[in-house]
Amino acid sequence: MKLSSLLFAALLAAAGIVQAQEQGFKVDPTEVKSGYDRIKCWTQAGAGIIPDYGAILTAQKALIAKSDDYFTINRAVSRDNGVTWTEFVPQASFERQIDDRGWEYVPADSAPKWHAASKKLLTMGQRIWYKGEEIWREKVDKEATEQDPRGYVSSNSWYGVYDTETESFGTIKYLRVPKESAAVTGRFGCAQRWDLPDGDILIPVYANDPEYKGCYQIIVMRCSFDGNELVYKEEGTPVRLNIPRGFAEPQLVGYKGKFYLSLRNDIKAYLAVSDDGMTFSNPVPWTWKETGEEIGSYNTQQHWARVGDQLLLVYTRRGANNDHIIRNRAPLFVAVFCPESMALVKATEQIAVPERGAPLGNFGVTQVSDKEAWVIVAEDMQSPRFPAPDQYLDCEKHGSNNTIWLSRLTVAE
């Protein structure tokens, strides 16, 4: 369902936002699906495009009253460029399972993307472990000690390939890395990878930092992919920060001969640049080009999108009458990135997805063409009263109903 321009304008006005008039791109938010049962809600929505086939949307439900307690990944299909979608179908390869020790585990954070060289839709994510009330993000399965002939072991990053014949994802696999690499604990969580012209893939993960205790470091791995197996080749210099929890959920993009990493940190969002995608500059906080002031984004994801010749960043921030949202995680904003100043152009900022009382922090961006990108996100029905059993009421009173949004970013005519 398309959001009317009048309603969208009213939501912007309520947030105290004035839309930029000369931004060079336009935003068109639509609703893919709404509704939930107040116990679980749809989360971690993302989509990928298969040429001459359609779009694949993945999402999974999570318990509202717990943190990061996820269930089987589902998929829906669109044959008309995201206008209409089939119902969600659970993917057998991506079910929540239990091992012989009583540990439960589930693949999460699916980020599907077309791999042109192999002509396959490859999705990746991280595996999360549960035992009783505990949630573990570390690698704890027995496979971690089982080496292959190269001395590689299984990491925490999973992947799967979509089969257009069965219209489902095939067997889940786990990226194997050198046992001495920090990437063994690495996780690909809602990240953006970058596919190189020769078919190799630059895969950013966040992993335990052995020097800065309690922090994560970012590692970019270069891997080959033949349409079936993802094979580790090398890794770059870690990107690190000795500030609470370090860096997480890295987003990588190539643009005009450079590579850029946008990085989540508990205190503020950061940006780093590289010539080769493996060795990055010292990260700097995200700022506005016009003033040099920090944009106010913190403790959640940012994602890249390209529309025409412009590189855009999608993000959340403080200062939008949004203190009633967990970590100010709504609305989703989008603005033009200026590589010369390594900053965002404030005058171009628009709202990509409106705030309706629910956080929008875990989301994805799908590059549809050179002129179009989608922002995909599900309203997460949690509030600052988490884990109160009725916290969803705080979201509902502002209009949220666990809607999955698809917001089109296109070149302005």
TORVEX-109071 format. One record per residue (C-alpha): x, y, z. Coordinates in steps of 0.05 Angstrom, whole numbers, plus 5000, padded with zeros to 4 digits. Example, Ala and Ser with C-alpha at 12.3 -4.5 7.8 and 13.67 -1.06 7.14 Angstrom:
! TORVEX-109071
     x     y     z
  5246  4910  5156
  5273  4979  5143
END
This chain:
! TORVEX-109071
     x     y     z
  5000  5000  5000
  5028  5067  4980
  5033  5121  5034
  4995  5182  5010
  5036  5246  4999
  4990  5283  5047
  4999  5232  5103
  5074  5230  5091
  5077  5306  5095
  5037  5304  5160
  5084  5253  5191
  5143  5297  5171
  5111  5359  5201
  5097  5321  5266
  5171  5304  5270
  5191  5376  5259
  5225  5359  5192
  5226  5404  5131
  5242  5364  5069
  5299  5388  5024
  5274  5415  4958
  5337  5408  4914
  5365  5342  4935
  5370  5308  4867
  5332  5246  4890
  5261  5231  4912
  5232  5184  4964
  5169  5141  4956
  5152  5100  5018
  5103  5042  5011
  5077  4987  5057
  5093  4914  5040
  5058  4880  5098
  5028  4900  5165
  5001  4863  5226
  5027  4820  5283
  5003  4781  5344
  5034  4823  5400
  5079  4765  5419
  5126  4762  5359
  5138  4813  5305
  5173  4814  5237
  5245  4838  5239
  5310  4839  5198
  5277  4853  5131
  5320  4856  5069
  5314  4843  4994
  5355  4823  4934
  5341  4825  4859
  5347  4766  4811
  5348  4792  4739
  5290  4765  4696
  5261  4730  4756
  5240  4780  4810
  5256  4806  4879
  5267  4762  4941
  5248  4791  5009
  5273  4757  5072
  5250  4770  5143
  5244  4732  5209
  5201  4739  5270
  5229  4755  5339
  5200  4755  5409
  5179  4825  5429
  5192  4816  5503
  5264  4791  5493
  5326  4818  5459
  5350  4786  5394
  5308  4722  5403
  5297  4703  5330
  5262  4648  5292
  5262  4617  5222
  5278  4663  5163
  5221  4669  5113
  5220  4692  5041
  5170  4728  4996
  5174  4740  4921
  5155  4800  4878
  5149  4795  4802
  5130  4868  4791
  5190  4907  4819
  5166  4907  4891
  5094  4930  4880
  5062  4865  4904
  5090  4806  4942
  5072  4734  4955
  5060  4710  5026
  5121  4694  5068
  5145  4621  5064
  5190  4592  5119
  5258  4569  5092
  5275  4499  5116
  5349  4513  5110
  5343  4572  5157
  5303  4542  5214
  5319  4550  5287
  5351  4485  5310
  5379  4450  5372
  5444  4410  5377
  5458  4347  5418
  5481  4389  5477
  5416  4426  5484
  5441  4490  5451
  5393  4525  5404
  5418  4565  5345
  5388  4606  5288
  5414  4643  5227
  5397  4717  5232
  5408  4783  5197
  5398  4758  5126
  5425  4807  5073
  5409  4780  5003
  5446  4808  4943
  5455  4788  4871
  5525  4763  4853
  5533  4780  4779
  5595  4738  4764
  5561  4672  4786
  5490  4695  4769
  5466  4674  4838
  5429  4709  4895
  5475  4701  4955
  5451  4718  5025
  5494  4722  5087
  5483  4734  5161
  5506  4714  5231
  5489  4654  5274
  5462  4667  5344
  5462  4615  5400
  5413  4606  5458
  5414  4565  5522
  5359  4578  5571
  5355  4653  5581
  5425  4665  5554
  5440  4691  5485
  5509  4679  5456
  5540  4712  5396
  5605  4674  5403
  5625  4612  5364
  5610  4553  5409
  5595  4494  5364
  5639  4432  5356
  5652  4448  5283
  5698  4505  5305
  5751  4454  5325
  5745  4412  5262
  5798  4435  5213
  5797  4426  5138
  5861  4410  5098
  5881  4483  5098
  5874  4489  5173
  5811  4530  5167
  5752  4526  5216
  5680  4547  5213
  5664  4619  5230
  5600  4650  5257
  5582  4679  5188
  5532  4637  5148
  5511  4640  5076
  5459  4610  5029
  5442  4612  4955
  5372  4620  4926
  5348  4566  4877
  5299  4594  4825
  5276  4523  4808
  5254  4505  4878
  5240  4578  4896
  5276  4570  4961
  5345  4578  4992
  5391  4517  4991
  5432  4486  5046
  5460  4535  5097
  5536  4537  5100
  5587  4572  5144
  5647  4611  5119
  5712  4576  5139
  5771  4619  5158
  5842  4608  5186
  5837  4583  5258
  5885  4638  5281
  5842  4694  5249
  5798  4737  5293
  5746  4726  5239
  5731  4659  5272
  5688  4699  5320
  5667  4746  5264
  5595  4757  5247
  5563  4785  5185
  5505  4823  5216
  5459  4861  5168
  5521  4884  5132
  5533  4908  5061
  5585  4870  5023
  5619  4894  4959
  5627  4851  4897
  5690  4864  4856
  5693  4862  4779
  5731  4796  4779
  5676  4763  4821
  5713  4764  4887
  5674  4792  4946
  5696  4840  5001
  5659  4817  5063
  5661  4861  5126
  5649  4828  5194
  5655  4849  5266
  5696  4804  5312
  5723  4803  5383
  5781  4850  5393
  5835  4814  5434
  5868  4879  5456
  5808  4922  5473
  5768  4878  5519
  5693  4882  5510
  5701  4914  5442
  5692  4890  5370
  5739  4903  5312
  5721  4905  5238
  5755  4857  5190
  5745  4859  5115
  5756  4791  5082
  5766  4779  5008
  5731  4715  4986
  5718  4680  4921
  5649  4653  4903
  5634  4603  4848
  5558  4603  4857
  5562  4548  4909
  5622  4555  4955
  5647  4619  4989
  5722  4612  4999
  5766  4656  5044
  5828  4685  5008
  5856  4740  5053
  5837  4793  5103
  5854  4866  5113
  5880  4908  5171
  5830  4910  5229
  5792  4974  5241
  5789  4985  5316
  5764  5033  5369
  5774  5031  5445
  5706  5062  5461
  5650  5019  5491
  5637  4958  5447
  5682  4985  5391
  5655  4978  5321
  5598  4934  5296
  5552  4923  5236
  5599  4950  5182
  5571  4974  5116
  5619  4973  5056
  5612  5008  4989
  5656  5024  4929
  5648  5093  4897
  5691  5131  4847
  5754  5090  4859
  5750  5089  4935
  5719  5044  4987
  5679  5070  5046
  5660  5037  5112
  5604  5064  5154
  5609  5039  5225
  5564  5031  5285
  5589  5050  5354
  5552  5059  5420
  5569  5133  5425
  5570  5157  5352
  5572  5133  5280
  5639  5133  5243
  5666  5132  5172
  5732  5105  5143
  5760  5106  5072
  5806  5059  5033
  5840  5055  4965
  5838  4979  4962
  5780  4959  5007
  5827  4922  5055
  5866  4976  5092
  5826  5035  5118
  5841  5104  5146
  5830  5121  5218
  5754  5126  5227
  5723  5195  5238
  5654  5212  5265
  5599  5227  5214
  5589  5302  5207
  5550  5353  5165
  5588  5385  5107
  5557  5453  5120
  5576  5461  5194
  5625  5406  5212
  5579  5385  5269
  5566  5312  5283
  5502  5286  5254
  5478  5254  5320
  5473  5182  5297
  5492  5129  5348
  5486  5056  5367
  5451  5031  5305
  5463  5016  5232
  5474  5061  5172
  5470  5036  5100
  5494  5060  5032
  5450  5072  4971
  5467  5099  4902
  5418  5139  4860
  5446  5163  4794
  5515  5192  4806
  5500  5206  4879
  5521  5163  4938
  5472  5167  4995
  5473  5146  5067
  5411  5120  5104
  5415  5130  5179
  5380  5149  5244
  5397  5207  5290
  5377  5248  5350
  5340  5314  5345
  5277  5294  5307
  5227  5296  5364
  5243  5221  5370
  5266  5212  5442
  5207  5165  5453
  5241  5115  5406
  5293  5066  5431
  5361  5097  5415
  5326  5148  5371
  5320  5092  5318
  5266  5125  5276
  5254  5157  5228
  5304  5132  5176
  5338  5192  5143
  5375  5195  5077
  5424  5247  5053
  5477  5256  4999
  5549  5238  5017
  5605  5285  4996
  5669  5246  4987
  5713  5308  4983
  5692  5331  5052
  5678  5261  5079
  5611  5287  5105
  5536  5288  5093
  5502  5346  5058
  5450  5370  5109
  5411  5409  5055
  5395  5343  5020
  5368  5306  5080
  5300  5272  5072
  5261  5221  5112
  5265  5154  5078
  5217  5118  5125
  5172  5155  5174
  5171  5148  5249
  5107  5117  5277
  5128  5099  5347
  5170  5038  5332
  5246  5033  5321
  5272  5022  5251
  5345  5008  5268
  5355  4941  5234
  5344  4950  5160
  5372  4938  5091
  5384  4974  5025
  5374  4940  4958
  5408  4969  4896
  5356  4957  4842
  5390  4994  4785
  5437  5053  4774
  5377  5099  4785
  5338  5064  4839
  5350  5035  4908
  5302  5008  4961
  5303  5018  5036
  5272  4957  5068
  5254  4956  5142
  5205  4926  5192
  5176  4965  5250
  5204  4931  5313
  5149  4933  5365
  5193  4949  5425
  5194  5013  5466
  5239  5045  5519
  5198  5007  5570
  5231  4942  5545
  5221  4887  5567
  5152  4906  5593
  5100  4855  5569
  5056  4909  5540
  5110  4955  5511
  5080  4946  5441
  5024  4992  5463
  5074  5050  5463
  5088  5036  5390
  5015  5025  5370
  4992  5092  5398
  5035  5127  5347
  5008  5085  5290
  5057  5027  5285
  5031  4958  5268
  5096  4920  5252
  5093  4946  5181
  5147  4924  5132
  5166  4985  5091
  5195  4990  5021
  5217  5061  5007
  5241  5075  4936
  5298  5123  4926
  5300  5147  4853
  5331  5202  4812
  5289  5266  4816
  5260  5285  4749
END
